[in-house]
Amino acid sequence: MRAEFFSGVDEHGCVDGVSLASLADAFGTPLYVYRAAAMRAALHAYHAHGLERQVALYYAVKANSNLVLLRLFAEAGTGFDIVSGGELERVLRAGGAPSSVVFSGVAKSDAEIACALAVDIGCFNVESPAELRRLAELAASAGVVAPVALRVNPDVDAGTHPYISTGLRGNKFGVAIADAPALYREALQLPSLKVVGVGCHIGSQIRAIAPFLAAMDSLLPLVDALLAEGAPLEHLDMGGGLGIATEDAPEVPSAADLSRALLSRLGDRPLRLCLQPGRSLVGNAGLLLSRVVFTKAQSERRFLMLDAAMNDYIRPALYQVRPTMLNVSRPYDGAGRMDVVGPVCETGDTFARDFPMSGERGDLVAICGTGAYGFSMASSYNSRPRPAEVLIEDGKARLIRHRESLEDLWAQEVL
Ligand SMILES: *Cc1c(COP(=O)(O)O)cnc(C)c1O
């Protein structure tokens, strides 16, 4: 069993020396369990390429925005890629430096831009001519100069699920590569803007290096032309999107290979190479622990019904991903397959059909590789309080978010 895609669960049902059964007893289920050591290792992997130059990392906050994880990344020297004013506040609360923040997103509001200008973030990744002009106006009226990069759409196919493919001409992200030179010239003329970089982000759960290199090849002529014109570029940001190993698709390039390939292609251009990884830093460092509530056999199908559901982890329902799962309480007996489902009133609330797992009421099931886009996409649909979260560090588990209470569910409602 390959520990990486089982989120570190060993044959005794322990994670970094802590038993999952003890966590279920102490904190209840469903429960998100994260491993600090795995996150730090994933971070260091981006630098383990044997080259003298390093990539600058900006953790994509939306993958998992728990304050304790943000603090862990801030202490490790990582910057942050944010997509909302809420994420900016989280980063600041966690102790992240404003100068280490880059702000992406196609529809930043005036209020979000104003907050980001007020704390002097590192870079605005601008995604349209209208945004560029609005940012220039808001910076001018605040009497400040906004650092900007254009998020350029390199028109490459990341070869991933259509919902998480963002670098193609026809989707809503970024500025078309053909329009970028004129928009850069406009930005260079605006006194309230300082052009500092060129960026892109082509998609998520990408399983090859080739799309990243294709994107870079698409951007480098623009970069070279801008440098030749004397634009004060400081960085080239190749976005996030490196995938993680799963049981069904165990082969993904290593972070070190990705960094090495991109740094080599960048050559001796005088630019910092930035990446914005989310999933690859936290995905396989987390699991969702749940308990089997009932089993049943019906029209030749066998169901394993968990206390975790699509509101806790929506990716199988939304993107048809088949998670790696493990019955922590008993080994697979090899006899038949089961449909692993949750209690929510939707057929979409199915983690996997025909999954090789046996199980009985009371067993603990780990849904692995759920550290990214797990809790951050959770909702309280069906009036189910969102799960608690724990972090394992130095052989100890610590609660980093309380389980929501029922009162939390209606706290904002006006009766
Ligand atoms: C979502 C996102 C990322 C992170 O993507 P991962 O697949 O989690 O690495 C990085 N940059 C931007 C702009 C994003 O929207």
PDBQT file of the ligand as one rigid body, heavy atoms in Angstrom, charges set to zero:
ROOT
HETATM    1  C1  LIG A 501      -7.068  27.213  -7.612  1.00  0.00    +0.000 C 
HETATM    2  C2  LIG A 501      -5.896  28.022  -8.018  1.00  0.00    +0.000 A 
HETATM    3  C3  LIG A 501      -4.602  27.587  -7.711  1.00  0.00    +0.000 A 
HETATM    4  C4  LIG A 501      -4.307  26.264  -7.040  1.00  0.00    +0.000 C 
HETATM    5  O1  LIG A 501      -4.620  25.168  -7.831  1.00  0.00    +0.000 OA
HETATM    6  P1  LIG A 501      -4.221  23.689  -7.302  1.00  0.00    +0.000 P 
HETATM    7  O2  LIG A 501      -4.754  22.791  -8.335  1.00  0.00    +0.000 OA
HETATM    8  O3  LIG A 501      -4.872  23.491  -5.993  1.00  0.00    +0.000 OA
HETATM    9  O4  LIG A 501      -2.737  23.647  -7.205  1.00  0.00    +0.000 OA
HETATM   10  C5  LIG A 501      -3.553  28.415  -8.046  1.00  0.00    +0.000 A 
HETATM   11  N1  LIG A 501      -3.751  29.605  -8.664  1.00  0.00    +0.000 NA
HETATM   12  C6  LIG A 501      -4.991  30.044  -8.980  1.00  0.00    +0.000 A 
HETATM   13  C7  LIG A 501      -5.136  31.360  -9.645  1.00  0.00    +0.000 C 
HETATM   14  C8  LIG A 501      -6.088  29.273  -8.679  1.00  0.00    +0.000 A 
HETATM   15  O5  LIG A 501      -7.314  29.719  -9.011  1.00  0.00    +0.000 OA
ENDROOT
TORSDOF 0
